Amino acid sequence: MTKLVLPAGVRVAGAGEQATWLKGALEVNSDSAFRDLTLGVAGRALRFVNGARDVLFERVTFVGGGGMASGEDQGVIRFSGQRHAHSITFRDCTVGANAADGNGVSIVSYAWEGGTYDHILFERVHFLSSPRMTVEVIQRSDGVHPASDGYDHIDFVDCVFEPAGSEALSFDTSNGSAGFSTVQGCLFKGSGTNPVYPWGQTVEFNRVVGMTFVGNTLARARGAMLNWSGRPGVDCQTVVSGNTFDTTLVYAAVTPDNLTQVIYMNGVQGAVVRDNLVRTDAGAGPMYLSGVCGSTFAGNRWLDLRPVTTSPVAYVTDASCDNLFAGELFSSAYRYGTLVFKNGADRNTVRGCTFVNGGTRPVSVEAGLTVTLADNVVQ
């Protein structure tokens, strides 16, 4: 099928998403607007010309999509490698399930000025369940240009993500500085429904910086609800605040195994995690910190609802150091310590926290480690 490259300045207004269908392999140009119609075709992705800017999609349903072997057609919507675009808005749209085995949305950055993306806004978008990832935002080297510029402001506001085959939303980079994006007020209905893929986390932050993740609700997933890896020695400048992570909220028939925490953080430095509700009745405990340093955890509620559990609320391990836990609520029946420090997790502070503990001790500290405890309450 031949692709149709639309000219700049196009305005397309349909009679409604069920009534008007612009069917084909489309490439969208600058200064364009699309309203009240359906776009796309099975096996092909909607794409953007190089340098596309100032494009609005409003009340549009996107269908089709190519599979993992389809190259630049992988995804229902694809922002291709070796191109750049900015100021693209999707508002009150629906991104349909990929008709093949690929993603819903694929955004591919090559970390240089002419090969990256910025200011892509998804507002009140309903993402249906694709076989692989719902949205994948990745940054890789093209082997030609040095990494000089990363993607930023790839934002999701008040969106709904139906259960994902593997991951619902992944922000990933292997080089350069990428991130600086906001995820706010979204509902994630789970992930990991496709057993073809070994991973099933809901949201992934992999080495990105400057992220804001606020006011979201995440339901039960096969993997961690937030799988977060940092860049060694780099302050992540990331805030995770006011979210609800809840394995008792079930939309998909998935169950985390007994090694899967709700929030998993590895190598993260300088994070702020505050005022979240983390509640679990399945899998391992609510939180696992490996090599996490200089981060603040404040005002969160960490609740393990099970009368018998084999995991603490939080493992702080693998040289996690200089972290502050302030005004936290920890509740668990784990008998060996609700909050556990081990394997070189040194110089951490626990202050003004409340422990609701059905076991024998609120805090367990491995010999030789220093943990400062002040003004805590055990109930």
N, C-alpha and C positions, 0 to 999 in steps of 0.2 A: 504494500500500500504506500503510495506517495504521500509525503507529508505536505501540509498546507502551511506556509509561512505567511502569517497575517501582516499586513502593513501597519505602520505606526498610526496612532490616532483612531483606531477602530472603536466604535461604540455598538454593542450588540445587546438588544433588549428583547427577550423572548416573552412568550405568553404564559410562562410558568415552567417549573422544572419537569413537570409531567407532560407538558404539551409541546415543548420546543427542545429539539436535540440536534446540536451541531456535531455530527458524527464523523470522526476521522482523526488522523494523526496531526495534531496542531502544534505550531510554534507561535507564541504570543510575543508581540512587539511592545514598544513603549507607548505611554500616554493612551492607554486603552482601558475600556470598561466593559464588563460583561455582567448582565443581570437577568435573573429569572429564566434560566434554561439549564439544560444538561450538556456537558462537554465530554468528548472522549470516545474511545473505541477499544474493544478487547485486544490485548497484545501490544498496545502502544501507550506511551506516556505523553501527557501534556507537558510541553517543554517551553523554554523561553529563549529568545534570540540573545546573542551575546550583547551585554550592555542594557538589557531591558530595564525600564524604570517606570515608576508612577503608573502601576496597573492595579485596577480594582476588580475583584470578583465579589458579587453580592447576590445571595440567594441562588447560588449555582451548585449543581450536583456534578461531581466528577466521577466518571466510570472508566472501566478498562484496566489498563496497566499491563506491563510486560514482566516476565519472570526474571529470576536471578541470572540467567544466561543470555538475556536480551540486550546487554550493554546499556546504551543510553536510553533505552525504553524501560529500564527497570524502575517500576513504581507507577502508580496511577498519575502522580504529579512528580516531575523530576526537574531539579535544578542541576544541570549537567556540570561535570568537571571541565576545566579549561575555559569556563565562561564566568561572567559576573553579572549581577543584577542587584537592584536595591529598590526599596519603597514599593513592595508588592503586598497588597492587602487582600485577605480572604475574610469575608464577613457574612455570617449567617449562612454558611455553605455546608454541604455534605461531601465528604471524601469517601467514596464507595470502597468496598473490599476489592483488593487486587484480584483480577480474574485469573491470574497465573499463581506463581509461588513467591512473588516478590513483596515489596513494601507498599504501604499506602502513599507516603511521601518520602522521597529521597533527595537530600540536599548534600551536594558533594563540593567541598572546598579544597583548593590546592594551595592555599596559604600564601598567595601573592596577590598584588593589587588587581591584576586582570583575571584572577581565577578564584574569587571568593564572593560571598553574599552578605548583605546587611539589610536591616530594617525590613524583615519579612514578618508580617503580622497575621496570625490566625486568631480571629475573634469570633466567639460563639460558633465555632465549627464543630460539627458532629463527625467524628472519625469512626467509620465502621471497621469491622474486624478483618484485617488482612492476614494471610497465612504466615508472614514473617513479621517484620516490625511495622508498627503503625506509622511512626515517623522516625527516620534515621538522619541525623545531622552529623556528617563526618568530615574530617580534615586530614588529608594525606599529602605527601610530596609528589609532584609530577616528575621528579628526577631531573628537572631542567632549571627551574627557578628557585632561588633561596627563599626560605620561609620568611616573609616580611609582613604579612597581614593576615589575620584570621577572621573567620565569620563572627558577626556580632548582631545583637538585637534580632535574634530569631525567636519571636515572642508568641506565647500562647495564653490567651485570656478568655476565661469562662467557656472553655471547650469541654466536650464530652468524648472520652475515648472508650469505645466498646472493648471487650476483652481481646487482647492481642495474641497472635499466634506465638510470638516469642516475646519481644519487648514492646512496650507501648511508646516510649519516647526516649531516644538515645542521643545525647550530646557527647561527641567523641573527638579527640584530637591526638595525633601522634607527634606533632611538631608545631612550633609557633605558638602564638597566643590566640586562643579562641574561646568564645563563650559570651560573656557580657549580655546575657539574655534573661528574660523573665517568663516564668510559668506561674500564673495566678488564677485562682478561682476555678480550677479545672476538676472534673470528676474522672478518675481512672477506675474502670470497672474490672481491672484484673489483667493478668498476663500469663503466658506460658501454656496456652491451651493446645498448641500444636506440638505433639511429642517428637516430631522430626528434629526440633531444635533443642539442644541441651540446656540453653539458658532461658530463663523465664522471669527475669526481673521486670518491674514495671517502669521505673525511671532510672536511667543511667547517666551519671556524670563521670566521664573518663578524661581526667587531666585538664578539664576546662576550668576557667577562672571567671570571676565576676558574675556568678549566677545568682538570681533571686527566685526563690521557690516559696511562694506564700499563699496561704488560704486555700490549699488544694485538699481534696478528699481521695484517698486511695483505698481500694477494696482488696480482698484476699488475692494473692498471686502465688504462682508456683515457686518463684524465686523471691529475692528480696524486693520490697516495695521501693527502696532507694538503694541502689548499688553505686557507691561513690568512691572513686580513686583519685588521688591527688598527684601533683607533680613534686618530686622531691626537692625540698628547700624553697618552694615557691608558695607564698601566701595566696590562698585560693580566693580571697575577697568574696566569699559566698555566704548568703544568708538563707537559712531554711527556717521559716517561721509561720506559726498559726495554722499548721496543717493537721489533718487527721489521717493517721495510718491505722487501719482497722481490719484485722483478719476475720472479725465476726460479721463484717459486711461482705456478703457473698453474691456475686453475679455470675461467676464461672465455676465449673466443676473442676477446680484445681486445689491441691493441698501441698503446702510446703513440707519438705522433709525435716527430720529432727536436727539437721545441720544448717538450716536456713533461718537467718535472723530477719526481722522486719527491716531494720536499717543496718547496712554494712558499710563501714568506712575504712579505707586502706590508704595510708600515706597522705592523709589530708592535713594541711597546716593552715591555721588561722581561720577556721570556720566559726560561724555563729549559728547555733541551733537553739531556738527559743520558742516557748509557748506552743509547743506541739503536743497533741494527744497521740500516744502510741499504745495501741491496745491489741493484745494477741491471745488467741486460744488454740494456736496450732503452730507447728514448726519449733524452732529453737526460740531463744529469748528475743526481746524487743531490739537490742542493740549490741553490735560487736565493733570495737575500735582496735585496729591494728596499725601501729605506727602513726597514730594521730597525735599531733602536738600543737600547743599554743592555741587551742580552740576553747570556745565558751559554750556551755550547755546551761541554759537558764530558764526556769519556769515551765519546763516540760513535765508531762505526766507519763510515766513509763509503767504500764499495767500488764502484768501477766495474770490472766483470769483463771488459770487452771488450779484446782486444789492440790495437784501433784505435778511437779515439773522437773525436768532434768537439766535446766539451764538457768543461770541467773538473769536478772533483768539486763545487766550490762557486763560484758567482758571488756576490760581495758587491758590490752596486752601488747606484746611485741614492741617494746620501747615507746609506747605512747606516753608523752611527758608534757608537763607544764600546762595541763588542761584544768579548767575551772568548772565545777558543777555547783550551781548556786540556785537555791529555791526550787529544787527538783522534788517531785514526788515519785518514789519508787515503791512498787507493790508486787510482791512475789512470795510464793510458798517454797522457794528453793532453799534447802536446808543449809547449804554451805556458803551462803553469802548472796545477798540481793545485788550488791555491787562488788565486783571482783577485780582486783589489780594483780597482775602476774607478769612474768617473762619480761622484766626490765621496765615495766610501766612505773616511772618514777616522777617525783616532784609534782604530783597532782593534788588538787585541793577540792574538798567537799564541804560546802558551807551553806548553812540554813536550809538543809534538805529534810524531807520527811520520809521515813521508811515505814511502810506497812508490811510487816514481815511475818509470815507463818512458819518460817524456819527457825534456825538457831542464832543467826547473826545477820546484822544488816550489811556490814562491810567486811570483806575478806581481803587481807593484804599479804602477799607472799613475803617471806622473810628477806630482809635486806632492802626493801623498797620504802620510800618515804611518801606518805599520804597525810596531808594536813586535814584534820577533822575539826570543824568549829560550828557550834550552835545548831547541831542537827537534832532531830526528834525521832524517836523510835516508838511506834504505836503497836 
